Amino acid sequence: MNYKTLYDVIIIGAGPAGISASLYTKRANKKALVIYKNESNLEYAKKIENFYGFEHGISGKDLYKIGIKQAINIGVEVKEEELLKIEQEGNNKFKIITTQNEYISKTVIIAIGTKKAKSNIKGIKDLEGKGISYCAICDGFFYRNKDVSVLGSGNYALSETNDLLNVAKRITILTNGEKAPEFRADNVDIITKPIEEIKGQSRVEEVVFKDKTKLKTEGIFIAQGTAGSTEIAKKLGILLNSDKIVVNEKMETNIKGIYACGDCTGGLLQVSKAVYEGTVAGLQVINYLKNE
Ligand SMILES: Cc1cc2nc3c(=O)[nH]c(=O)nc-3n(C[C@H](O)[C@H](O)[C@H](O)COP(=O)(O)OP(=O)(O)OC[C@H]3O[C@@H](n4cnc5c(N)ncnc54)[C@H](O)[C@@H]3O)c2cc1C
């Protein structure tokens, strides 16, 4: 327990959204704590070339690490702990429960990104960044006029398929044994057979099904499960739209004192949008604390 300290703001997540929020709150002399797991969507981005300020682009891994260091360097307290839940504590405080600790704060900024279900199909891990992608809007461009696949069967898989419709030549939705989704488009096929393995020498080449049939494909977009951060929000009664946290233009959720920003609020899943929303959330928290 860490009840001796009452934080002004606890920020969950150390990606572009959470770190941006922490920079603004700390520079306004607020007692800020960032809690994060050592894993972010950003780390899957092999090279980011569409974010301002990097002459030759930057790897997502490096950008993630630099952001955390930047926050630590200006005095933000940063802890690597996994958030389990957030609870209301009295009228206007929150208890943040992690795997190691409990903290009390006047406000909370949720910046936990989106959760992507990891697949244990043989070959996926080895071919990550070599034809295995987790983001159609980010990487679809590299598959112009090519035959690609989307692994998944839920709404998230369909949304990834939609993002590829006008880019790829043919898209095959691979449900891996799950029921086929309701989806029709001229250049989309659906295969429901269970998958044995993804094969390729230096890049993805083919999908081998359990019945030993094969499908040639040049890229596979992983979109299994839901891409959301619903559990935390649901426990607190935060309003969700599908699996995204509903916020207004001030990044306020329906619960006073709780803000959300970045990928977990939906919309454009890009670094620049996460930085913007983190900035707004940070500034709004400063404002809120003035009036409490
Ligand atoms: C393959 C790929 C390529 C991409 N390429 C680009 C690109 O070229 N350009 C671009 O602009 N964007 C790109 N993106 C998108 C970009 O990475 C995200 O939009 C951005 O990282 C969102 O920032 P965020 O702070 O909202 O969330 P994230 O960066 O995902 O950060 C979430 C944070 O929350 C923490 N967290 C999550 N759950 C918990 C928990 N239970 N307890 C504690 N901490 C938790 C994580 O550890 C992490 O610190 C790409 C994404 C992917 C997957």
The ligand as a Gaussian input file, in Angstrom:
#p B3LYP/6-31G(d) Opt

LIG

0 1
 C        2.366000      -2.567000     -36.105000
 C        2.006000      -1.151000     -35.763000
 C        2.541000      -0.134000     -36.535000
 C        2.211000       1.180000     -36.247000
 N        2.747000       2.171000     -37.011000
 C        2.451000       3.454000     -36.751000
 C        3.003000       4.484000     -37.547000
 O        3.746000       4.247000     -38.488000
 N        2.671000       5.761000     -37.206000
 C        1.848000       6.084000     -36.164000
 O        1.619000       7.261000     -35.916000
 N        1.301000       5.099000     -35.409000
 C        1.572000       3.810000     -35.682000
 N        1.011000       2.821000     -34.914000
 C        0.023000       3.188000     -33.872000
 C        0.675000       3.711000     -32.571000
 O        1.590000       2.759000     -32.079000
 C       -0.424000       3.978000     -31.544000
 O       -1.405000       4.803000     -32.105000
 C        0.141000       4.665000     -30.295000
 O        1.165000       3.904000     -29.719000
 C       -0.982000       4.890000     -29.287000
 O       -0.478000       5.449000     -28.131000
 P       -1.190000       5.223000     -26.708000
 O       -0.357000       5.973000     -25.744000
 O       -2.622000       5.520000     -26.805000
 O       -1.109000       3.646000     -26.440000
 P        0.131000       2.663000     -26.378000
 O        1.309000       3.198000     -27.114000
 O       -0.374000       1.349000     -26.794000
 O        0.501000       2.630000     -24.848000
 C       -0.313000       1.974000     -23.917000
 C        0.380000       1.962000     -22.581000
 O       -0.508000       1.392000     -21.620000
 C        0.176000       0.417000     -20.867000
 N       -0.783000      -0.571000     -20.364000
 C       -1.687000      -1.287000     -21.055000
 N       -2.389000      -2.092000     -20.233000
 C       -1.889000      -1.852000     -18.991000
 C       -2.177000      -2.369000     -17.705000
 N       -3.143000      -3.279000     -17.511000
 N       -1.458000      -1.940000     -16.658000
 C       -0.494000      -1.013000     -16.816000
 N       -0.176000      -0.465000     -18.008000
 C       -0.878000      -0.888000     -19.070000
 C        1.183000      -0.152000     -21.850000
 O        2.229000      -0.805000     -21.184000
 C        1.645000       1.131000     -22.533000
 O        2.606000       1.769000     -21.733000
 C        1.337000       1.494000     -35.163000
 C        0.832000       0.460000     -34.380000
 C        1.135000      -0.848000     -34.683000
 C        0.581000      -1.929000     -33.820000

